[in-house]
Amino acid sequence: MNTQQRNKISATIITFNEESNIEKCLQSLSWVDEILIVDSFSTDKTIEICKKYNCKIIQTEWQGFGNTKKFAVDNAENQWIFSVDADEEISDQLKLKIQEILTNPQCDGYNIKRRSYYLGKEIKYCGWDKDFPLRLFNRNKGNFNVKEVHESVVINGKKCKIYEPIFHYTYPNLSLHISKMNRYSDISSQQIRENKNYSIISSIVFGIAKFLRMYFLQRGFLDGKVGFVLCFNSAFGVYLKYIKIWHKKN
């Protein structure tokens, strides 16, 4: 039996009205030393569910993805952080791998393979097959940047990859994807530098380029009809961002 003591770990999750996702996520994190929930005043049963799993819960106003996730890290008890999204589930293989790593960490941050589902189907191409977000890290060596969307962990140290997966159940229906595209494009368009300007034509070209890259270069066509819908909607999301910039300028 391996009796070597491992480093303690805190799982951090930000939430807002995640009652349809959070229980599966929390069940897969029963092995961590602390689960810290930073909630932006959910109005559904999210908090009620989290209390069942003995989570530490902090409620705060929404500060954008980067700042809110950084706030969660700063309020965790342990040096090692495992940042998880509410619509994710930790595989048994990943659980064992992380427990093994924490007995003798060789790196300061770990990029973890993420297998994502769209409209209930696992997406194996479209560029999603190369998804390795940095989620496990020593907070003395790094933390989240403060981007409002498309946030990431910045590490000042050695990084490694883990191939045991996180399961990501993103966009179970089209309405959710469309509403998020609209919201994210609003935020993203505000982050573009003020001296940047785009035309209607360039907005269309950027959208078409996104579709061609995902569907052909990244072989999204191999994901069938659902792959086509994902590529098309992702391209439309790019178009939305740049056409909103054009609209603000004109």
C-alpha positions as CSV (number, residue, x, y, z in Angstrom):
1,M,0.0,0.0,0.0
2,N,1.3,3.5,-0.9
3,T,1.3,5.5,2.4
4,Q,3.1,8.5,1.0
5,Q,1.2,11.7,2.0
6,R,-0.1,13.8,-0.8
7,N,-0.4,17.6,-1.0
8,K,-3.9,18.8,-0.1
9,I,-6.0,20.3,-2.9
10,S,-8.9,22.7,-3.2
11,A,-11.4,22.5,-6.1
12,T,-12.7,25.9,-7.1
13,I,-16.0,26.4,-9.0
14,I,-17.8,29.6,-10.0
15,T,-21.6,29.3,-10.3
16,F,-24.7,31.1,-11.4
17,N,-27.9,29.1,-11.8
18,E,-26.2,25.8,-12.4
19,E,-28.8,23.5,-10.8
20,S,-28.9,21.3,-14.0
21,N,-25.1,20.7,-13.9
22,I,-23.6,21.2,-10.5
23,E,-24.6,17.9,-8.8
24,K,-22.8,15.7,-11.3
25,C,-19.7,17.9,-11.0
26,L,-19.7,17.8,-7.2
27,Q,-20.2,14.0,-7.1
28,S,-17.0,13.6,-9.2
29,L,-15.0,15.8,-6.7
30,S,-15.8,13.9,-3.5
31,W,-12.1,13.0,-3.1
32,V,-10.7,16.6,-2.9
33,D,-9.9,18.2,0.5
34,E,-12.0,21.3,-0.1
35,I,-14.7,22.4,-2.6
36,L,-15.0,26.2,-2.8
37,I,-18.0,27.6,-4.6
38,V,-18.0,31.3,-5.6
39,D,-21.6,32.0,-6.5
40,S,-23.0,35.2,-8.1
41,F,-26.3,35.1,-6.3
42,S,-28.0,32.1,-8.0
43,T,-31.8,32.2,-8.0
44,D,-32.3,28.5,-8.6
45,K,-31.3,25.5,-6.4
46,T,-27.6,25.7,-7.0
47,I,-26.7,26.7,-3.4
48,E,-29.1,24.1,-1.9
49,I,-27.3,21.4,-3.9
50,C,-23.9,22.7,-3.0
51,K,-24.7,22.6,0.7
52,K,-25.5,18.8,0.4
53,Y,-21.8,18.3,-0.5
54,N,-20.3,20.3,2.4
55,C,-18.9,23.0,0.1
56,K,-17.5,26.2,1.3
57,I,-19.7,28.9,-0.3
58,I,-19.0,32.5,-0.9
59,Q,-21.5,34.8,-2.7
60,T,-20.3,37.9,-4.5
61,E,-21.2,40.1,-7.3
62,W,-20.1,39.0,-10.8
63,Q,-16.7,40.4,-11.6
64,G,-16.1,38.8,-15.0
65,F,-14.7,35.3,-15.5
66,G,-11.0,36.0,-14.9
67,N,-11.5,38.1,-11.7
68,T,-14.2,35.8,-10.3
69,K,-12.0,32.7,-10.8
70,K,-9.0,34.5,-9.3
71,F,-11.1,35.5,-6.3
72,A,-12.0,31.8,-5.8
73,V,-8.3,30.8,-5.9
74,D,-7.4,33.6,-3.5
75,N,-10.0,32.4,-1.0
76,A,-9.1,28.7,-1.2
77,E,-7.5,27.0,1.8
78,N,-4.9,24.9,0.0
79,Q,-1.8,25.6,-2.1
80,W,-2.8,23.2,-4.9
81,I,-5.8,24.4,-6.9
82,F,-8.1,22.4,-9.2
83,S,-10.3,24.9,-11.1
84,V,-13.4,23.2,-12.5
85,D,-16.4,24.5,-14.4
86,A,-19.9,23.7,-13.2
87,D,-20.7,21.8,-16.4
88,E,-17.7,19.5,-16.1
89,E,-17.2,16.0,-14.6
90,I,-14.0,14.5,-13.5
91,S,-13.2,11.0,-14.8
92,D,-12.1,8.3,-12.4
93,Q,-8.8,8.1,-14.4
94,L,-8.2,11.7,-13.8
95,K,-9.0,11.5,-10.1
96,L,-6.4,8.7,-9.7
97,K,-3.8,10.6,-11.8
98,I,-4.1,13.8,-9.8
99,Q,-3.9,11.9,-6.5
100,E,-0.7,10.3,-7.8
101,I,0.7,13.7,-9.0
102,L,0.1,15.3,-5.6
103,T,2.3,12.8,-3.8
104,N,5.3,14.3,-5.6
105,P,4.5,17.1,-8.1
106,Q,7.0,17.5,-10.9
107,C,5.5,20.6,-12.4
108,D,3.9,23.8,-11.2
109,G,0.9,23.7,-13.5
110,Y,-0.9,20.9,-15.5
111,N,-2.9,21.2,-18.7
112,I,-5.6,18.6,-18.7
113,K,-7.3,16.9,-21.7
114,R,-10.9,17.9,-22.0
115,R,-13.5,15.8,-23.9
116,S,-16.4,18.0,-24.8
117,Y,-20.0,17.3,-25.7
118,Y,-22.2,19.4,-27.9
119,L,-26.0,18.8,-28.2
120,G,-25.4,15.6,-26.4
121,K,-22.7,14.2,-28.8
122,E,-19.0,14.0,-28.1
123,I,-17.1,16.2,-30.4
124,K,-13.9,14.5,-31.6
125,Y,-12.7,17.1,-34.1
126,C,-13.5,20.8,-34.9
127,G,-10.4,21.7,-33.0
128,W,-12.0,20.6,-29.7
129,D,-9.8,17.5,-29.8
130,K,-6.8,19.7,-29.0
131,D,-8.4,21.2,-25.9
132,F,-6.0,21.1,-22.9
133,P,-6.9,23.9,-20.5
134,L,-4.6,24.5,-17.5
135,R,-6.6,23.6,-14.5
136,L,-4.4,22.1,-11.9
137,F,-1.7,24.4,-10.4
138,N,0.3,25.5,-7.5
139,R,-1.1,28.9,-6.6
140,N,2.3,30.1,-5.4
141,K,3.4,29.8,-9.0
142,G,0.4,31.2,-10.8
143,N,-3.2,32.3,-11.0
144,F,-6.0,33.4,-13.4
145,N,-5.5,36.5,-15.5
146,V,-8.3,39.1,-15.2
147,K,-9.9,38.8,-18.7
148,E,-13.6,39.2,-18.6
149,V,-14.0,36.2,-21.0
150,H,-11.6,33.6,-22.4
151,E,-9.7,33.7,-19.1
152,S,-6.7,31.4,-18.4
153,V,-4.2,30.5,-15.8
154,V,-0.7,32.2,-16.1
155,I,2.1,30.0,-14.6
156,N,5.6,31.2,-13.7
157,G,7.1,27.8,-13.7
158,K,7.1,24.3,-15.4
159,K,4.0,23.0,-17.1
160,C,3.0,19.4,-17.9
161,K,0.1,17.7,-19.7
162,I,-2.4,15.2,-18.3
163,Y,-4.2,13.0,-20.8
164,E,-6.7,11.5,-18.4
165,P,-9.8,13.5,-19.2
166,I,-12.3,16.0,-17.9
167,F,-15.7,15.6,-19.4
168,H,-17.3,18.9,-20.5
169,Y,-21.1,18.9,-21.1
170,T,-21.3,22.2,-23.0
171,Y,-24.4,23.5,-24.8
172,P,-27.0,20.7,-24.4
173,N,-29.4,22.7,-26.6
174,L,-29.2,25.4,-29.3
175,S,-30.9,28.1,-27.3
176,L,-28.2,28.0,-24.6
177,H,-25.4,28.3,-27.3
178,I,-27.1,31.2,-29.1
179,S,-27.7,33.1,-25.8
180,K,-24.1,32.6,-24.8
181,M,-22.8,33.7,-28.2
182,N,-24.8,36.9,-27.9
183,R,-23.5,37.6,-24.4
184,Y,-19.9,36.7,-25.1
185,S,-19.8,38.7,-28.3
186,D,-21.0,41.7,-26.3
187,I,-18.2,41.4,-23.8
188,S,-15.5,40.5,-26.4
189,S,-16.4,43.5,-28.6
190,Q,-15.8,45.8,-25.6
191,Q,-12.3,44.4,-25.0
192,I,-11.1,45.3,-28.5
193,R,-8.8,48.3,-28.4
194,E,-10.6,51.6,-29.1
195,N,-8.5,52.4,-32.1
196,K,-9.5,49.2,-33.9
197,N,-12.2,49.3,-36.5
198,Y,-13.8,46.6,-38.7
199,S,-16.1,46.7,-41.7
200,I,-19.2,44.7,-42.5
201,I,-17.1,42.8,-45.1
202,S,-14.3,42.0,-42.6
203,S,-16.8,40.7,-40.1
204,I,-18.2,38.3,-42.7
205,V,-14.7,37.3,-43.8
206,F,-13.6,36.5,-40.2
207,G,-16.8,34.4,-39.7
208,I,-16.2,32.5,-43.0
209,A,-12.6,31.9,-42.0
210,K,-13.6,30.5,-38.7
211,F,-16.0,28.1,-40.3
212,L,-13.4,26.9,-42.9
213,R,-10.8,26.4,-40.3
214,M,-13.1,24.3,-38.0
215,Y,-15.0,22.4,-40.6
216,F,-12.2,21.6,-43.1
217,L,-8.7,22.2,-41.6
218,Q,-9.8,20.8,-38.2
219,R,-11.9,18.1,-39.8
220,G,-15.2,19.1,-38.2
221,F,-17.0,17.3,-41.1
222,L,-16.0,14.0,-39.4
223,D,-18.4,15.0,-36.5
224,G,-21.3,14.7,-38.8
225,K,-24.4,16.9,-38.7
226,V,-23.7,18.1,-35.1
227,G,-20.2,19.0,-36.2
228,F,-21.6,21.2,-39.0
229,V,-24.0,23.0,-36.6
230,L,-21.1,23.6,-34.1
231,C,-18.8,25.0,-36.8
232,F,-21.5,27.2,-38.3
233,N,-22.6,28.6,-34.9
234,S,-19.0,29.2,-33.9
235,A,-18.4,31.1,-37.1
236,F,-21.6,33.1,-36.5
237,G,-20.3,34.0,-33.0
238,V,-17.1,35.4,-34.6
239,Y,-19.2,37.4,-37.0
240,L,-21.3,38.8,-34.2
241,K,-18.3,40.0,-32.3
242,Y,-16.8,42.0,-35.2
243,I,-20.1,43.3,-36.5
244,K,-20.9,44.7,-33.0
245,I,-17.6,46.5,-33.0
246,W,-18.5,48.0,-36.4
247,H,-21.9,49.0,-35.1
248,K,-20.4,50.9,-32.1
249,K,-18.0,52.8,-34.4
250,N,-20.7,53.7,-36.9
